[in-house]
């Protein structure tokens, strides 16, 4: 029997697929990240509809969406807002920046200097920003979707580890299959506004209900033990200079609980952890230089990590 959260997920997926062909894994993992209270990095070459996906995701959930293009000249105030003096009233008025939205698309986040990137840290972690000593709360469902181009690195500023670790998942977007691309060619580009295509199938009350369902998911001791062994093993692999953090472990577990709820279960299985291992870990594990020279990828190391830890029965 389907549950309310799975029914809602099916409806959200169906709405997004009105404009996005394929990408079932992306849709599921994005919703998992959102319901787990995390943020996402989408990595893919230009032209894979990352922006369209983010807009469709927000529209299906009736959330306010804003996009900001990260550039080398972007200032922190362009992101979080600023106080503007009003001569007629002889006082300052706060003008909020685009960060004050439910879903913020940080497009090409690695193209802006660290000073501006750091302006996102407080927002992502505390759901607030502080300007001139005054704290301004962000919307309760604040969710960052950042994009990166994996090919072009000229003129970019790599994100510091502290900021990368605040992203719950890094999702790689690949090219569509031949059949999917053929469907794209036959459909052609849509000329209709997105709000005429996508119907909102959720509201804030539904989101609260979904998160309560997630909190009710049980985790057995053997699953806790399995997760702890995976995290510990990641810190001991000789190919890595940095393993998974305690924040990664907490996020991994929460994401697994969401996945269990979406798959109509009230308990987490080891498979929930295994399926989510790559998006949870691939941006957190740092390869040693000699490992990179050998051509070994992070995803290969994650597979090695999973193979090294016995799965509980």
C-alpha positions, 0 to 999 in steps of 0.5 A, a space after each residue: 500500500 502506498 503512503 502519503 509521502 510516496 504518493 506525493 513523490 510520484 506526483 512531484 516526479 510526474 510534474 518535473 518529467 513534463 519538462 525533464 526527460 529521463 534523470 530519474 535518479 536526479 529527481 529522487 536524490 534531489 527530493 531526498 536532499 531537500 527532505 533531509 534538510 541538506 543542499 546539493 551540488 549538481 555537476 555536469 557540462 553545460 546544456 543538461 538542463 540543470 537550471 530548468 530542473 531546479 526551476 521545475 523542482 521549485 514549481 512542483 513544490 510551490 516554492 519561491 525560486 531565485 537564480 544567481 549567476 556566480 561571477 568573479 565580480 559578484 560581491 557578498 552584498 549581491 547575494 545576501 543583501 545590504 542596508 540602504 540609507 533613506 535620506 527622507 526618513 533618515 534611517 537605513 532600510 534592508 534590501 534582501 538579496 536573492 538568498 531570501 528564497 525557498 530554492 536558490 540556484 547558485 549557478 557556477 558557484 566556483 566562479 566567484 571569489 572565496 569572500 562571496 562563497 563564504 557569504 553562503 556558509 551562514 545561510 546554508 548552515 544556520 538558515 540566516 544571514 547577518 548584516 551590520 550586526 542584525 540577523 535576518 532569518 531565511 525561509 524555513 525550507 531554504 534549499 541551495 542547488 549549486 552547479 559546477 562545470 566539471 570540464 572548465 576550470 580556468 577562472 574558477 575558485 575551488 570551494 574550501 573543504 568547510 563549504 563543500 562539507 555543508 553540501 549534503 550531496 553531489 549529483 553528477 548529471 550525465 548525457 541523456 541516452 539515445 532514446 531520451 535525446 531522440 525524444 528531446 529532439 522530437 519534442 523541441 524546445 517548449 515555448 510555454 511559460 513554466 508556470 503553465 506547464 508545471 502544477 504545484 502538487 505540494 505545499 508547506 503543510 505537505 512538506 511538514 507532514 513528509 518530514 514527520 514521516 521521515 522522523 518516524 523511520 526506525 534505524 536498527 543498531 546493526 545499521 548504525 554499526 554499519 554506517 560507523 564502520 563505513 565512516 571509520 574505514 573512509 578515514 583509514 584508506 591509504 589512497 585518501 588524505 581526507 575521509 568522511 566527517 561526522 557531518 557526513 555521517 549524520 547527513 548520510 543517515 538522514 538521507 537514508 531515512 528519507 529514501 526508506 520513507 520514499 520507498 514505503 518503509 519505516 526502517 532503514 536498510 544497508 541498501 539505503 546507505 549503499 545507494 546514497 554512498 556516492 552522492 554523499 561521499 564523492 565531494 568529501 573524500 580527498 584523493 592523495 596526489 599519487 592516487 590522482 596520478 594513477 587515474 583512480 577516481 573518487 567513485 572507484 574508491 567509494 566502491 572499494 570502501 563499500 566492498 571492504 565493509 561487511 554488510 549486516 544481515 
